Amino acid sequence: MSSTNDKTYARLTPLLVADAETLGRLAGDLAAHPDDDVALDTEADSFHHYFEKVCLLQLARAGTAWLVDPLAGLDLAPLFELLSGRRLLLHGADYDLRLLSRGYGFHPREIFDTMLAAQLLGQKEIGLAALLHGRLGVTLDKSSQRADWSRRPLTAQLVTYAAADVLHLHELVALLETDLSTRARLEWHAEECARLLSQDLSPAPEDPETDWRIKGSNALSARERAFLRELWSAREERARTLDLPPFRVLHNETLLSLARKAAAGEQDLGSLFPRPVPAGFAGRLKEALEVARALPATSWPAARRGEAVRPEPELEKAVYGLKGHRDSVAARLGLDPGVLASRAALVDIARAELAARARLAPAELAAATGISRWKAELLGESRS
């Protein structure tokens, strides 16, 4: 990702870490500066592969970017040990934390998330490119966002692209920290970052009853859903075998169309598919169609509806009052109301206070609903 502004960054040539010697140099640099913040970002390959993995780990300290290649067969455990005890600077940390947790069991001690900081400062545009342009006059070239990061060798363009995401984070963090401090919101940010680190990062377990229910499946008939379920399973198997994202095998819209046509009686693959299907996949699709066709009506999957919601006038009245209070507080603070509290959070608060038959103190509110302490304090302010 190239970056341009009025400043000169002659010392910002990224260093590619793809061998033990260069990894040792990086480890030595980190070990020599144990208290320094390190900017961190990752690049993965979910747009190109079924089995998502970290393909590049970008680090920056003291104006130098190090691009660590996890695909080079290096032992990265010592590197993660050196990173675990210091503050890491990230933008939109949730995704990176999940990738690193699932791939390496890595859990940092402390982070500073620039996206969360921007939200707490009431910024309208919170993307990294917008923040760097607005705060530092840096323009990021985002043309390689969907590159296949698993391909080697990395092009010079991709190396520059990857480095730019971390090279300016220290400077950006300094500005955001100053603004948060000036507005007495540093503690808010610290709490949100701590909550991000404490969340469960394990992947959701597979659920054969719901995984195949793509957008639009509820609008199908029960017979059509039976065909969709079998076709979806065939696509998943193909995607796993080829290590391709499912949409690169068959788009969801195509699956829905196939399910409708097959349920209506069309059996010929040549008529179902606008282009030839590979022989191996064609056989699996025929099998899926035959399985669906043979199912009795009692085995057709029903539409997945939300649970019937019983009207709760008292609850709705309480939520409406909380919403008005939240919006008023958010407007005074220059925050997006959703940053202060989602509707789900307002419902939780309303239920907790109705159960207690009293307004809850901030500490009680946080304990009863799980919301952040600073949010509980603001939402617990006197309400009419």
C-alpha positions as CSV (number, residue, x, y, z in Angstrom):
1,M,0.0,0.0,0.0
2,S,1.7,3.1,-1.1
3,S,1.4,6.3,1.0
4,T,2.0,9.9,0.1
5,N,2.0,13.1,2.0
6,D,4.1,16.3,2.4
7,K,6.6,14.5,4.8
8,T,9.6,12.5,3.8
9,Y,9.7,8.9,5.0
10,A,13.1,7.9,3.6
11,R,13.8,5.6,6.5
12,L,10.6,3.7,6.1
13,T,11.8,0.9,3.8
14,P,10.1,-2.3,4.9
15,L,12.2,-5.3,5.8
16,L,10.8,-8.7,4.7
17,V,11.3,-11.4,7.3
18,A,11.3,-14.7,5.5
19,D,14.4,-16.5,7.0
20,A,15.7,-17.3,10.4
21,E,18.5,-14.7,10.2
22,T,16.2,-11.8,9.6
23,L,13.7,-13.1,12.1
24,G,16.6,-13.1,14.6
25,R,17.4,-9.5,13.8
26,L,13.7,-8.5,14.4
27,A,13.7,-10.5,17.7
28,G,16.9,-8.7,18.7
29,D,15.4,-5.3,18.0
30,L,12.3,-6.0,20.0
31,A,14.3,-7.5,22.9
32,A,16.5,-4.4,23.0
33,H,13.4,-2.2,23.3
34,P,11.0,-4.1,25.6
35,D,9.0,-1.1,26.6
36,D,8.3,0.3,23.1
37,D,4.9,0.2,21.5
38,V,4.7,-1.9,18.3
39,A,2.2,-1.3,15.5
40,L,0.6,-4.5,14.3
41,D,-1.5,-5.6,11.3
42,T,-2.2,-8.8,9.5
43,E,-3.1,-9.9,5.9
44,A,-5.1,-13.0,5.4
45,D,-6.5,-14.9,2.4
46,S,-10.2,-15.5,3.1
47,F,-11.1,-14.0,-0.3
48,H,-9.1,-16.6,-2.1
49,H,-9.1,-19.8,0.1
50,Y,-11.6,-21.8,2.1
51,F,-9.2,-22.3,5.0
52,E,-8.3,-18.8,6.1
53,K,-4.8,-18.2,7.5
54,V,-2.5,-15.4,8.3
55,C,-0.3,-14.7,5.3
56,L,1.6,-11.7,6.5
57,L,2.3,-10.1,9.9
58,Q,3.2,-6.4,9.7
59,L,5.1,-4.8,12.6
60,A,6.5,-1.3,13.0
61,R,8.8,0.3,15.6
62,A,10.9,3.4,15.4
63,G,9.9,4.2,11.9
64,T,10.8,0.7,10.4
65,A,8.3,-1.8,9.2
66,W,9.0,-5.5,9.4
67,L,6.9,-7.8,7.3
68,V,7.0,-11.3,8.7
69,D,6.1,-14.2,6.4
70,P,4.2,-16.9,8.3
71,L,4.3,-19.1,5.2
72,A,8.1,-19.3,5.2
73,G,8.1,-22.1,7.7
74,L,9.6,-20.0,10.6
75,D,9.1,-20.7,14.3
76,L,7.2,-17.6,15.3
77,A,6.6,-18.6,19.0
78,P,9.6,-16.5,20.2
79,L,8.4,-13.5,18.3
80,F,4.9,-13.7,19.8
81,E,6.5,-14.1,23.2
82,L,8.3,-10.8,22.6
83,L,5.1,-9.1,21.5
84,S,2.9,-10.4,24.3
85,G,4.1,-8.2,27.1
86,R,4.0,-4.8,25.4
87,R,1.3,-2.5,24.1
88,L,0.3,-3.2,20.5
89,L,-1.2,-0.5,18.2
90,L,-3.9,-1.8,15.8
91,H,-6.8,-0.5,13.8
92,G,-10.0,-2.5,14.0
93,A,-8.2,-5.0,16.3
94,D,-11.0,-7.6,16.5
95,Y,-10.3,-9.3,13.2
96,D,-6.5,-9.5,13.8
97,L,-6.9,-10.7,17.3
98,R,-9.2,-13.6,16.1
99,L,-6.8,-14.6,13.4
100,L,-3.8,-14.6,15.7
101,S,-5.6,-16.4,18.5
102,R,-6.9,-19.1,16.3
103,G,-3.7,-19.5,14.3
104,Y,-1.1,-19.1,17.0
105,G,-2.8,-19.0,20.4
106,F,-1.5,-15.4,20.7
107,H,-3.2,-13.1,23.2
108,P,-1.5,-9.7,23.8
109,R,-1.5,-8.0,27.2
110,E,-2.5,-4.6,26.0
111,I,-3.7,-2.9,22.8
112,F,-4.5,0.6,21.5
113,D,-7.3,0.3,18.9
114,T,-7.3,3.5,16.7
115,M,-10.8,2.6,15.3
116,L,-12.3,2.5,18.8
117,A,-10.5,5.8,19.6
118,A,-12.1,7.4,16.6
119,Q,-15.5,6.2,17.6
120,L,-15.1,7.5,21.1
121,L,-14.1,10.9,19.7
122,G,-17.2,11.0,17.6
123,Q,-15.5,10.7,14.2
124,K,-17.8,10.1,11.4
125,E,-15.3,8.2,9.2
126,I,-13.4,5.7,11.2
127,G,-11.5,3.7,8.5
128,L,-7.7,3.8,8.7
129,A,-7.4,5.5,5.3
130,A,-9.8,8.3,6.4
131,L,-8.1,8.8,9.7
132,L,-4.6,9.0,8.3
133,H,-5.7,11.4,5.6
134,G,-7.6,13.6,8.0
135,R,-5.1,13.5,10.8
136,L,-1.7,13.2,9.0
137,G,-2.3,14.1,5.4
138,V,-1.3,10.6,4.4
139,T,-3.0,9.0,1.4
140,L,-3.2,5.2,1.3
141,D,-3.5,3.3,-1.9
142,K,-6.2,0.7,-1.3
143,S,-6.0,-0.9,-4.7
144,S,-4.5,-4.2,-3.4
145,Q,-7.1,-4.8,-0.7
146,R,-8.3,-8.1,-2.3
147,A,-4.9,-9.4,-3.4
148,D,-4.1,-13.0,-2.8
149,W,-1.6,-12.7,0.1
150,S,-0.8,-16.4,0.0
151,R,1.0,-16.0,-3.3
152,R,4.8,-15.9,-3.3
153,P,6.9,-14.0,-4.0
154,L,5.2,-10.8,-2.8
155,T,5.3,-8.1,-5.3
156,A,7.0,-4.7,-4.5
157,Q,3.6,-3.1,-4.7
158,L,2.2,-5.5,-2.0
159,V,5.2,-5.0,0.2
160,T,4.7,-1.3,0.1
161,Y,1.0,-1.6,0.6
162,A,1.3,-3.9,3.6
163,A,3.9,-1.7,5.3
164,A,1.8,1.5,5.0
165,D,-0.8,0.1,7.4
166,V,1.6,0.1,10.3
167,L,4.2,2.8,9.5
168,H,2.0,5.7,10.6
169,L,0.1,4.1,13.5
170,H,2.5,5.5,16.2
171,E,1.9,9.1,15.0
172,L,-1.8,8.5,14.7
173,V,-2.0,7.0,18.2
174,A,-0.2,10.0,19.7
175,L,-2.8,12.4,18.2
176,L,-5.8,10.3,19.2
177,E,-4.4,9.8,22.7
178,T,-4.0,13.5,23.1
179,D,-7.6,14.1,22.0
180,L,-9.0,11.4,24.2
181,S,-7.1,12.8,27.2
182,T,-8.3,16.3,26.5
183,R,-11.9,15.1,26.5
184,A,-11.4,12.8,29.5
185,R,-12.1,9.7,27.5
186,L,-8.8,7.8,27.8
187,E,-10.3,5.5,30.5
188,W,-13.3,4.8,28.2
189,H,-10.9,3.7,25.5
190,A,-8.8,1.6,27.9
191,E,-11.9,-0.2,29.1
192,E,-13.1,-0.9,25.6
193,C,-9.7,-2.3,24.6
194,A,-9.6,-4.5,27.7
195,R,-13.1,-5.8,26.9
196,L,-11.9,-6.6,23.3
197,L,-9.0,-8.6,24.7
198,S,-11.2,-10.5,27.2
199,Q,-13.8,-11.7,24.6
200,D,-14.1,-15.3,23.5
201,L,-12.2,-15.5,20.2
202,S,-12.9,-19.2,19.4
203,P,-14.8,-19.8,16.2
204,A,-18.5,-20.6,16.3
205,P,-19.2,-24.4,16.2
206,E,-20.7,-25.8,13.1
207,D,-24.4,-26.1,13.1
208,P,-25.9,-28.4,10.4
209,E,-29.4,-27.0,11.2
210,T,-28.5,-23.4,10.3
211,D,-25.2,-23.2,8.4
212,W,-26.9,-23.8,5.0
213,R,-29.6,-21.1,5.6
214,I,-28.1,-18.4,3.4
215,K,-29.9,-15.1,2.9
216,G,-33.1,-15.7,0.9
217,S,-33.6,-19.3,2.1
218,N,-36.7,-18.3,4.2
219,A,-38.4,-17.1,1.1
220,L,-38.2,-20.5,-0.5
221,S,-40.8,-23.2,-0.2
222,A,-40.1,-26.1,2.1
223,R,-39.4,-28.4,-0.9
224,E,-37.0,-25.8,-2.4
225,R,-35.2,-25.5,0.9
226,A,-34.6,-29.3,0.8
227,F,-32.8,-28.9,-2.5
228,L,-30.9,-25.8,-1.3
229,R,-29.6,-27.7,1.8
230,E,-28.3,-30.6,-0.3
231,L,-26.8,-28.3,-3.0
232,W,-25.2,-26.1,-0.3
233,S,-23.5,-29.3,1.2
234,A,-22.2,-30.2,-2.2
235,R,-20.8,-26.8,-2.7
236,E,-19.1,-26.8,0.8
237,E,-17.5,-30.2,0.0
238,R,-16.2,-28.9,-3.3
239,A,-14.9,-25.6,-1.7
240,R,-13.1,-27.6,1.1
241,T,-11.5,-30.0,-1.4
242,L,-10.3,-27.2,-3.7
243,D,-9.5,-24.8,-0.8
244,L,-11.6,-22.1,-2.4
245,P,-14.1,-19.7,-0.8
246,P,-17.6,-21.1,-1.4
247,F,-18.7,-18.2,-3.5
248,R,-15.9,-19.0,-6.0
249,V,-17.5,-22.5,-6.5
250,L,-21.2,-21.3,-6.7
251,H,-22.6,-17.9,-5.6
252,N,-25.4,-17.9,-3.1
253,E,-27.8,-16.4,-5.7
254,T,-27.0,-19.4,-8.0
255,L,-27.7,-21.9,-5.3
256,L,-31.1,-20.3,-4.7
257,S,-31.9,-20.3,-8.4
258,L,-30.8,-23.9,-8.7
259,A,-33.0,-24.9,-5.7
260,R,-36.1,-23.3,-7.3
261,K,-35.6,-24.9,-10.7
262,A,-34.7,-28.3,-9.3
263,A,-37.8,-28.3,-7.0
264,A,-39.9,-27.4,-10.0
265,G,-38.8,-30.6,-11.7
266,E,-35.8,-29.6,-13.8
267,Q,-33.3,-32.5,-13.7
268,D,-30.9,-31.9,-16.5
269,L,-27.6,-30.3,-15.3
270,G,-27.1,-28.7,-18.7
271,S,-30.3,-26.9,-18.3
272,L,-29.7,-26.0,-14.6
273,F,-26.2,-24.6,-15.2
274,P,-25.4,-21.9,-17.7
275,R,-21.9,-23.2,-18.2
276,P,-20.3,-26.7,-18.1
277,V,-19.6,-28.2,-14.7
278,P,-16.4,-30.2,-14.0
279,A,-17.2,-34.0,-14.2
280,G,-16.4,-34.7,-10.5
281,F,-18.5,-31.9,-9.3
282,A,-21.3,-32.8,-11.7
283,G,-21.6,-36.2,-10.2
284,R,-21.8,-34.8,-6.7
285,L,-24.5,-32.3,-7.7
286,K,-26.5,-35.0,-9.3
287,E,-26.3,-37.0,-6.1
288,A,-27.4,-34.0,-4.1
289,L,-30.4,-33.4,-6.3
290,E,-31.4,-37.1,-6.1
291,V,-31.2,-37.0,-2.3
292,A,-33.4,-33.9,-2.1
293,R,-35.8,-35.4,-4.7
294,A,-36.2,-38.6,-2.6
295,L,-37.0,-36.8,0.7
296,P,-40.5,-37.1,2.0
297,A,-42.4,-33.9,2.7
298,T,-42.0,-34.5,6.4
299,S,-38.2,-34.1,6.0
300,W,-38.3,-30.8,4.2
301,P,-36.8,-28.1,6.4
302,A,-39.2,-25.5,7.6
303,A,-38.5,-21.8,7.4
304,R,-36.5,-20.5,10.3
305,R,-38.5,-17.9,12.0
306,G,-37.7,-15.8,15.0
307,E,-39.4,-16.7,18.2
308,A,-42.8,-15.2,18.6
309,V,-42.4,-12.0,20.5
310,R,-45.1,-11.4,23.1
311,P,-45.9,-7.7,23.4
312,E,-44.4,-6.2,26.6
313,P,-45.8,-2.7,26.8
314,E,-44.0,-1.9,30.1
315,L,-40.7,-3.0,28.6
316,E,-41.2,-1.0,25.4
317,K,-42.0,2.1,27.4
318,A,-38.9,1.7,29.4
319,V,-36.7,1.1,26.3
320,Y,-38.3,4.2,24.7
321,G,-37.4,6.3,27.7
322,L,-33.8,4.9,27.8
323,K,-33.4,5.6,24.1
324,G,-34.4,9.2,24.5
325,H,-31.9,9.5,27.4
326,R,-29.2,7.8,25.4
327,D,-29.7,10.0,22.4
328,S,-29.6,13.1,24.5
329,V,-26.3,12.0,26.3
330,A,-24.8,11.0,23.0
331,A,-25.7,14.3,21.3
332,R,-24.1,16.2,24.2
333,L,-20.9,14.2,23.9
334,G,-20.8,14.2,20.1
335,L,-21.0,10.4,20.0
336,D,-23.0,8.1,17.6
337,P,-25.8,6.8,19.8
338,G,-25.0,3.2,18.9
339,V,-21.5,3.6,20.3
340,L,-23.0,4.5,23.7
341,A,-25.6,1.7,23.7
342,S,-27.2,-0.5,21.1
343,R,-30.9,-1.3,21.2
344,A,-30.1,-4.7,22.6
345,A,-28.2,-3.1,25.4
346,L,-31.1,-0.8,26.1
347,V,-33.4,-3.8,26.3
348,D,-31.1,-5.5,28.8
349,I,-31.0,-2.4,30.9
350,A,-34.8,-2.0,30.9
351,R,-35.3,-5.6,31.8
352,A,-32.8,-5.4,34.7
353,E,-34.4,-2.3,36.1
354,L,-37.9,-3.6,35.7
355,A,-36.8,-6.8,37.5
356,A,-35.3,-4.7,40.3
357,R,-38.3,-2.3,40.3
358,A,-35.7,0.5,40.7
359,R,-33.1,2.5,38.9
360,L,-29.8,0.7,39.2
361,A,-26.6,2.4,40.2
362,P,-23.9,2.3,37.5
363,A,-22.0,-0.5,39.2
364,E,-25.2,-2.6,39.5
365,L,-26.1,-1.7,35.9
366,A,-22.8,-2.9,34.6
367,A,-22.9,-6.1,36.6
368,A,-26.5,-6.9,35.6
369,T,-26.1,-6.2,31.8
370,G,-22.4,-6.6,31.1
371,I,-22.1,-3.1,29.6
372,S,-18.9,-1.1,30.1
373,R,-18.6,0.8,33.3
374,W,-18.3,4.2,31.6
375,K,-21.4,3.5,29.6
376,A,-23.3,2.5,32.7
377,E,-22.2,5.7,34.4
378,L,-23.4,7.9,31.5
379,L,-26.7,6.0,31.1
380,G,-27.2,6.0,34.8
381,E,-27.2,9.8,34.9
382,S,-30.5,11.3,36.2
383,R,-33.3,10.5,33.9
384,S,-36.6,12.2,33.7
